[in-house]
Amino acid sequence: MTLFDLRTWTLRRRIVALVITVAVLLGALGVFAAFTAARNNRQLDDVLNRASPMRAAGESLYTALVDQETGIRGYAISGDETNLQPYQGGLAQERTMIARIESLLRPGDADIRNSLAVVQQRTNAWRAQVADPVLRTIRTRGPAAGRAQIDAASTGPFNEVRIAINTMQAQISALRARSADAAGQSSRTMVAIQIAAAAIIVLAGALLLLLLDRLVSRPVVKLAEQVREVAAGDYDRHIESGGSPELAGLSRDVDAMRRKIADELSEVREARAQIEWVNEQLKAQAEELTRSNRDLEQFAYVASHDLQEPLRKVASFCQLLQRRYAGQLDERADQYIAFAVDGAQRMQRLINDLLAFSRIGRLTAGFTEVDLNKVLTDVAAQLDAPAEITWSGLPTVEGEEPLLATLFVNLIGNSLKFRRPDVPPAVTVSAALEDDEWHINVRDNGIGIEAEFADKVFVIFQRLHARDAYEGTGIGLAIVKKIVEYHGGRIWLDLDVEEGTSINFTLPVLPGAPEIPAQETLKEVTA
């Protein structure tokens, strides 16, 4: 690559080079035109302000000499001094015209200057030979003698004056002709300069149009066609463009963008194929889940009707046996009948709890705005236990009121069930707004839960105590967990408490609901 390798020149550099070249050429023509115009002004000045006034002064000089001759002849005829005025006026006019011609002469006008000197010499000779002698004769001897002297004098001296003046006038005319010719040539040169400048401008414009067409217009059109093909979906179309280095670089950038888009589209197609495959799998799983839900619903129906009906009969007849034949059989028979009644009743509770667990989120009445303060009031009245239940700052949330009531019934019911002996049960429910969710805490003063069982308490049918120690099916906290998750929250066991049990769960904030200040509501139920 060299400085003069035009293929490497940018469009800006080429245009700058063209502009500089045109500016230099036009500048040179401008300088030449300035010199030509100055010369033309001098030549016109020679024609108008020197040659023409000089020629007129030469004619006036000749007229002044003729007036001098006429005045001499008139004075000779009449002898009257008044007739001598033309001669005297001619002398004054002669001096004026000679001075005028001399003022118009320049150092280069040597021929005219010499001719003017000859005119002066011959004029002085004529006056010395003719005019002055005649004037002395007339004044001394009278007009007749003067006329005789004029007639006897030769006309040669004045003819010599006339010839000298004609020679000078011819030289002045030649100067005028030369100056006029030079001025005409200068004018033609100025016209040629203007034509050349116009030709340079037109040529520069044509070169600029050609440059823009070859380096910009056609490459841009070609690049646009290729881009349209890519935009139409031909992402494998290689984009290239000639023209200026800027456009070549632009085409490379556009092609790099095309390659990147093509690669990303390829990845998108692969991802789409994977998504379609996953969707097919999800569709199959959804169909399987739908079938499973139908089976579950069928199972729930069977459990609620077909299973409970014989179970109710077993429980009823066992209870009937227990009432009618209690004490009529031996003690072991009474114990067996009691076991049968208890088993049937526990089976009924298990089935009912399992049905309740399966219905959460499946049989829904829709979310509404639920005031947890009202829910706690209803729950406390429903439990009707000898306990102190307090709550404060509970918000209004969005959810299903029956499920939220079941949630608090299970939590507070557990607190009442697992209380410490000889200690009145106390349950406190509080709420605090953190970020975009409500953190609700249910805490009691019961026997508490060991840290090692923190992950097991929310598992269905998981019991931490013997069946004869505390009644229940072990499904209560599993139902609580499912209700919380159904409402979009999460639940966990707080292990940083000294005594009792502390369970935290979250519920989403109702859109647009203001934060309720702490201790806004405080209710206490003591039974």
C-alpha positions in Angstrom: 0.0 0.0 0.0 1.4 3.4 -1.0 0.2 6.9 -0.7 -0.7 6.9 -4.4 -2.7 3.7 -4.3 -6.1 5.2 -5.1 -7.9 2.0 -4.2 -7.1 2.6 -0.5 -8.3 6.2 -0.5 -11.5 6.9 1.4 -14.3 8.8 -0.3 -13.6 11.8 1.9 -10.0 11.8 0.8 -10.8 11.5 -2.8 -13.3 14.4 -2.6 -10.8 16.5 -0.7 -8.2 15.8 -3.4 -10.6 16.7 -6.2 -11.6 19.9 -4.4 -7.9 20.9 -3.8 -7.1 20.2 -7.5 -10.0 22.2 -8.7 -9.1 25.0 -6.2 -5.5 25.1 -7.4 -6.5 25.2 -11.1 -9.1 27.9 -10.5 -6.6 29.8 -8.3 -4.0 29.7 -11.1 -6.6 30.8 -13.6 -7.6 33.6 -11.2 -4.0 34.8 -10.9 -3.6 34.7 -14.7 -6.9 36.5 -15.1 -5.8 39.2 -12.6 -2.6 39.8 -14.6 -4.6 39.7 -17.9 -7.2 42.1 -16.5 -4.4 44.5 -15.3 -2.8 44.4 -18.7 -6.1 44.9 -20.4 -6.7 47.9 -18.2 -3.4 49.4 -19.2 -4.1 48.8 -22.8 -7.5 50.3 -22.6 -5.9 53.2 -20.7 -3.4 53.6 -23.7 -6.3 53.7 -26.1 -8.7 55.9 -24.2 -6.5 58.0 -22.0 -3.2 58.3 -24.0 -3.5 57.5 -27.7 -6.8 59.2 -28.4 -6.0 62.4 -26.3 -2.5 62.5 -27.9 -4.0 62.2 -31.4 -6.5 65.0 -30.6 -3.6 67.1 -29.2 -1.6 66.5 -32.4 -4.6 67.7 -34.5 -4.9 70.8 -32.3 -1.2 71.4 -32.7 -1.5 71.3 -36.5 -4.5 73.7 -36.2 -2.4 76.0 -34.1 0.4 76.1 -36.7 -2.1 76.7 -39.5 -3.5 79.6 -37.4 0.0 81.0 -37.1 0.5 80.9 -40.8 -3.0 82.4 -41.5 -2.3 85.1 -38.9 1.0 86.1 -40.6 -0.7 86.3 -44.1 -3.7 88.3 -42.7 -1.3 90.7 -40.9 0.7 91.0 -44.2 -2.5 91.9 -46.1 -3.9 94.5 -43.7 -1.0 95.5 -41.6 -3.5 95.7 -38.7 -2.2 94.3 -35.4 -5.6 92.8 -34.7 -5.2 90.4 -37.6 -2.1 89.1 -35.8 -4.2 87.6 -33.0 -4.6 84.1 -34.7 -0.8 84.0 -34.9 -0.4 84.9 -31.2 -3.3 82.5 -30.2 -1.6 79.7 -32.3 1.7 80.2 -30.5 -0.1 79.8 -27.1 -2.1 76.8 -28.4 1.1 75.3 -29.8 2.8 75.4 -26.4 -0.2 74.0 -24.7 -0.6 71.1 -27.1 3.1 70.2 -27.0 3.0 70.2 -23.2 -0.2 68.0 -23.4 1.5 65.5 -25.7 4.6 65.4 -23.6 2.5 64.7 -20.5 0.9 61.7 -22.2 4.2 60.2 -23.3 5.8 57.2 -21.5 9.3 55.9 -21.5 8.4 53.4 -24.2 7.1 56.1 -26.6 10.5 57.0 -28.0 9.3 57.3 -31.6 6.5 59.7 -30.8 8.8 61.7 -28.5 11.4 62.0 -31.4 8.7 62.9 -33.9 7.4 65.6 -31.5 11.0 66.9 -31.3 11.2 67.0 -35.1 7.9 68.9 -35.2 9.2 71.5 -32.7 12.5 71.8 -34.7 10.7 72.3 -38.0 8.2 74.7 -36.4 11.0 76.8 -35.0 12.7 76.7 -38.3 9.6 77.9 -40.1 9.2 80.8 -37.7 12.9 81.6 -38.0 12.9 81.5 -41.8 9.5 82.9 -42.6 7.3 84.2 -39.8 9.7 86.3 -37.8 11.3 87.9 -41.0 7.9 88.8 -42.4 6.8 90.3 -39.1 9.9 92.5 -39.0 9.5 93.6 -42.6 5.8 94.5 -42.1 6.6 96.5 -39.0 9.5 98.3 -40.7 8.6 98.5 -44.3 4.9 98.0 -44.5 2.4 95.4 -45.5 3.3 95.5 -49.2 6.9 94.6 -48.5 5.7 91.8 -46.2 3.4 90.4 -48.9 6.2 90.5 -51.4 8.5 88.7 -49.0 5.8 86.0 -48.4 5.3 85.6 -52.1 9.0 85.3 -52.6 9.5 82.9 -49.6 9.4 79.1 -50.2 6.6 77.0 -48.9 9.0 74.2 -48.1 9.5 75.0 -44.3 5.8 74.8 -43.5 5.4 71.7 -45.6 8.2 70.2 -43.6 6.2 71.1 -40.5 3.1 69.5 -42.0 5.0 66.3 -42.9 6.5 66.1 -39.3 3.1 66.4 -37.8 1.6 63.8 -40.1 4.5 61.5 -39.2 3.8 62.0 -35.5 0.1 61.5 -35.9 0.8 58.3 -37.8 3.0 57.0 -35.0 0.2 58.0 -32.5 -2.3 56.1 -34.6 0.0 53.1 -34.7 0.3 53.2 -30.9 -3.5 53.4 -30.6 -3.9 50.5 -33.0 -1.4 48.4 -31.1 -3.1 49.2 -27.8 -6.5 48.4 -29.2 -5.2 45.1 -30.7 -3.6 44.2 -27.4 -6.8 45.1 -25.5 -8.8 42.9 -27.8 -6.3 40.1 -27.3 -6.6 40.5 -23.5 -10.4 40.5 -23.8 -10.2 37.3 -25.8 -7.8 35.9 -23.2 -10.2 36.8 -20.4 -13.0 35.0 -22.3 -10.8 32.0 -22.7 -10.0 32.1 -19.0 -13.7 32.2 -18.1 -14.4 29.3 -20.5 -11.5 27.3 -19.0 -12.8 28.0 -15.5 -16.3 26.9 -16.5 -14.9 23.8 -18.2 -12.9 23.0 -15.0 -16.0 23.4 -12.8 -18.1 21.3 -15.2 -15.4 18.7 -15.4 -15.0 18.7 -11.6 -18.8 18.3 -11.2 -18.8 15.4 -13.7 -15.9 13.8 -11.9 -17.7 14.3 -8.6 -20.9 12.7 -9.9 -18.9 9.8 -11.4 -17.1 9.4 -8.2 -20.3 9.4 -6.2 -22.0 7.0 -8.6 -19.1 4.5 -8.7 -18.2 4.8 -5.0 -21.5 5.5 -3.3 -24.7 5.2 -5.4 -24.2 1.9 -7.2 -22.5 0.2 -4.2 -25.3 1.4 -1.9 -28.0 0.1 -4.3 -26.1 -3.3 -4.5 -25.8 -3.4 -0.8 -29.5 -2.6 -0.3 -30.5 -5.4 -2.7 -28.4 -7.9 -0.7 -29.8 -6.6 2.6 -33.3 -7.0 1.3 -32.6 -10.6 0.2 -31.3 -11.3 3.7 -34.4 -9.5 5.2 -36.6 -11.7 3.0 -35.2 -14.8 4.8 -32.0 -15.7 2.9 -29.8 -15.5 6.0 -27.0 -17.5 4.3 -26.6 -14.8 1.6 -23.1 -13.4 1.8 -23.1 -9.6 1.8 -20.2 -7.8 0.0 -19.9 -4.4 -1.6 -17.3 -2.4 -3.6 -17.1 1.3 -3.8 -15.3 3.4 -1.2 -13.4 1.8 1.7 -16.1 3.2 4.0 -18.8 1.3 2.2 -16.6 -1.8 2.0 -16.2 -1.6 5.8 -19.9 -1.0 6.2 -20.7 -4.1 4.1 -18.3 -6.2 6.2 -20.0 -4.9 9.4 -23.5 -5.7 7.9 -22.3 -9.2 6.9 -20.9 -9.7 10.3 -24.2 -8.7 11.8 -25.9 -11.1 9.3 -23.7 -14.0 10.4 -24.4 -13.2 14.1 -28.2 -13.1 13.4 -27.9 -16.3 11.4 -26.1 -18.0 14.2 -28.6 -16.7 16.8 -31.5 -17.8 14.5 -29.9 -21.2 14.3 -29.8 -21.3 18.0 -33.3 -20.1 18.2 -34.4 -22.8 15.8 -32.7 -25.4 17.9 -34.2 -23.9 21.0 -37.6 -23.8 19.3 -37.3 -27.5 18.3 -36.3 -28.3 21.9 -39.2 -26.2 23.2 -41.6 -27.9 20.8 -40.3 -31.3 22.0 -40.6 -30.1 25.6 -44.1 -28.9 24.8 -45.0 -32.2 23.4 -43.7 -33.8 26.6 -45.6 -31.3 28.7 -48.7 -31.9 26.7 -48.3 -35.7 27.2 -47.7 -35.1 30.9 -50.6 -32.7 31.1 -52.8 -35.3 29.5 -51.4 -37.8 31.9 -52.0 -35.4 34.8 -55.5 -34.8 33.6 -56.1 -38.5 33.5 -54.5 -38.8 36.9 -56.7 -36.0 38.2 -59.7 -37.8 36.9 -58.6 -41.0 38.6 -58.0 -38.9 41.8 -61.4 -37.4 41.6 -62.8 -40.9 41.0 -60.8 -42.1 44.0 -62.1 -39.2 46.1 -65.6 -40.0 45.0 -65.1 -43.7 45.9 -63.4 -42.7 49.2 -66.2 -40.3 50.1 -69.1 -42.7 49.2 -68.1 -46.3 48.4 -65.4 -46.6 51.1 -67.2 -44.5 53.8 -70.5 -46.3 53.5 -69.2 -49.8 54.6 -66.9 -48.0 57.1 -69.8 -46.3 58.6 -71.6 -49.6 58.8 -68.6 -51.3 60.5 -68.3 -48.4 62.9 -72.1 -48.3 63.6 -72.4 -52.1 64.2 -69.2 -52.0 66.4 -70.7 -49.2 68.5 -74.0 -51.2 68.6 -72.1 -54.2 69.8 -70.3 -52.1 72.4 -73.5 -50.6 73.7 -75.6 -53.8 73.8 -73.1 -56.4 74.8 -70.8 -54.4 77.0 -70.2 -56.5 80.1 -72.0 -59.6 78.7 -68.8 -60.9 77.2 -65.4 -61.3 78.8 -63.1 -58.3 79.3 -60.9 -59.2 76.3 -64.0 -59.2 74.0 -64.9 -55.7 75.3 -61.4 -54.6 74.6 -61.5 -56.0 71.0 -64.8 -54.2 70.3 -63.3 -50.9 71.6 -60.3 -51.4 69.3 -62.6 -52.0 66.4 -64.7 -48.8 67.2 -61.5 -46.7 67.6 -60.0 -48.0 64.3 -63.2 -47.4 62.4 -63.4 -43.8 63.7 -59.7 -43.1 63.0 -60.2 -44.5 59.5 -63.1 -42.1 59.0 -61.0 -39.2 60.2 -58.1 -40.2 57.9 -60.4 -40.4 54.9 -62.0 -37.1 55.7 -58.6 -35.4 56.2 -57.2 -36.9 53.0 -60.2 -35.7 51.1 -59.8 -32.2 52.5 -56.1 -32.3 51.5 -56.8 -33.4 47.9 -59.5 -30.8 47.4 -57.1 -27.8 48.2 -56.5 -25.9 45.0 -58.7 -28.3 43.0 -62.1 -27.4 44.1 -61.9 -23.6 44.2 -64.5 -20.8 44.7 -62.1 -18.1 43.5 -60.0 -15.5 45.3 -61.7 -12.6 47.1 -60.5 -9.9 49.6 -60.3 -11.6 53.0 -59.9 -9.6 56.3 -57.7 -11.9 58.5 -59.0 -10.1 61.6 -62.5 -11.3 60.8 -61.1 -14.8 60.1 -59.4 -14.9 63.5 -62.5 -13.8 65.2 -64.5 -16.6 63.6 -61.7 -19.2 64.3 -61.5 -18.2 68.0 -65.3 -18.5 68.3 -65.2 -21.9 66.5 -62.5 -23.4 68.7 -64.2 -22.2 71.9 -61.3 -23.5 74.0 -60.0 -22.3 77.4 -57.1 -20.4 75.9 -55.8 -16.8 75.4 -55.8 -16.0 71.7 -54.5 -12.6 70.7 -53.7 -11.0 67.3 -52.6 -7.6 66.0 -52.0 -5.8 62.8 -53.5 -8.4 60.5 -54.0 -7.3 56.9 -56.6 -7.8 54.3 -55.3 -10.3 51.7 -56.5 -12.0 48.5 -57.5 -15.6 48.8 -60.2 -18.1 49.7 -61.7 -17.4 53.1 -62.6 -21.0 53.9 -59.1 -22.2 53.2 -57.5 -19.4 55.2 -59.9 -20.2 58.1 -58.8 -23.9 57.9 -55.2 -22.7 58.0 -55.7 -20.8 61.3 -57.9 -23.6 62.7 -55.1 -26.1 62.2 -52.3 -23.9 63.5 -54.2 -22.6 66.6 -55.7 -26.1 67.1 -52.2 -27.6 67.2 -51.1 -24.9 69.7 -54.1 -25.8 71.9 -53.5 -29.6 71.5 -49.7 -29.6 72.2 -49.8 -27.4 75.3 -47.7 -27.8 78.4 -49.4 -29.4 81.4 -50.6 -27.0 84.1 -49.8 -24.0 81.9 -52.8 -22.0 80.3 -52.3 -22.1 76.5 -51.6 -18.7 74.9 -51.5 -18.1 71.1 -50.3 -14.8 69.5 -50.8 -14.0 65.8 -48.9 -11.0 64.3 -48.2 -9.7 60.8 -45.5 -7.4 59.3 -45.1 -6.1 55.8 -41.7 -6.9 54.3 -41.0 -6.1 50.6 -44.0 -7.2 48.6 -45.5 -9.8 51.0 -47.0 -10.1 54.5 -45.0 -12.1 57.0 -47.4 -13.7 59.5 -46.3 -15.4 62.7 -48.3 -17.8 64.9 -46.6 -18.4 68.2 -47.7 -20.4 71.3 -46.3 -21.4 74.7 -46.7 -25.1 74.2 -44.3 -28.0 74.2 -42.6 -26.8 71.1 -40.9 -28.8 68.3 -37.3 -30.0 68.3 -35.0 -28.7 65.6 -34.3 -32.1 64.2 -38.0 -32.5 63.2 -38.2 -29.1 61.5 -38.3 -30.7 58.0 -40.8 -33.4 59.0 -43.6 -31.4 60.5 -45.1 -30.4 57.2 -45.0 -33.9 55.7 -48.4 -35.6 55.3 -49.2 -38.2 58.0 -46.0 -37.4 59.8 -46.4 -37.8 63.6 -43.8 -36.7 66.2 -45.7 -38.3 69.2 -47.3 -41.6 69.9 -51.0 -42.0 68.8 -52.2 -42.5 72.4 -50.3 -39.3 73.6 -52.0 -36.9 71.2 -55.0 -37.5 69.0 -54.9 -36.6 65.3 -54.0 -38.0 61.9 -50.8 -36.1 61.3 -52.1 -34.2 58.3 -52.9 -30.8 59.8 -49.6 -29.0 59.0 -49.4 -30.7 55.6 -52.8 -29.1 54.9 -51.5 -25.7 56.2 -48.5 -25.9 53.9 -50.6 -26.7 50.9 -53.0 -23.8 51.6 -50.1 -21.4 52.0 -48.4 -22.5 48.8 -51.8 -22.4 47.0 -52.0 -18.7 47.9 -48.5 -18.0 46.6 -46.7 -18.0 49.9 -44.2 -20.1 51.8 -44.1 -21.5 55.3 -41.3 -22.4 57.7 -40.6 -23.2 61.4 -38.9 -20.6 63.5 -36.3 -22.3 65.6 -35.0 -19.2 67.4 -37.5 -19.3 70.2 -36.8 -20.2 73.8 -40.2 -22.0 74.4 -43.3 -23.0 72.5 -43.7 -23.1 68.8 -43.3 -20.3 66.3 -44.5 -20.8 62.7 -44.0 -18.2 60.0 -45.7 -18.0 56.6 -46.1 -15.4 53.9 -49.0 -14.2 51.8 -48.8 -11.7 48.8 -49.7 -8.1 49.4 -53.1 -7.1 48.0 -52.4 -4.7 45.1 -52.9 -1.1 46.2 -53.4 -2.0 49.9 -51.7 0.4 52.4 -49.5 -0.9 55.1 -51.3 -1.5 58.4 -49.4 -0.1 61.3 -48.5 -2.4 64.1 -50.9 -2.8 67.0 -53.8 -1.4 65.0 -56.0 -4.3 66.1 -55.7 -6.3 69.3 -58.3 -8.9 70.2 -58.3 -11.3 73.0 -60.5 -14.4 73.5 -60.5 -16.2 76.7 -62.6 -19.2 77.3 
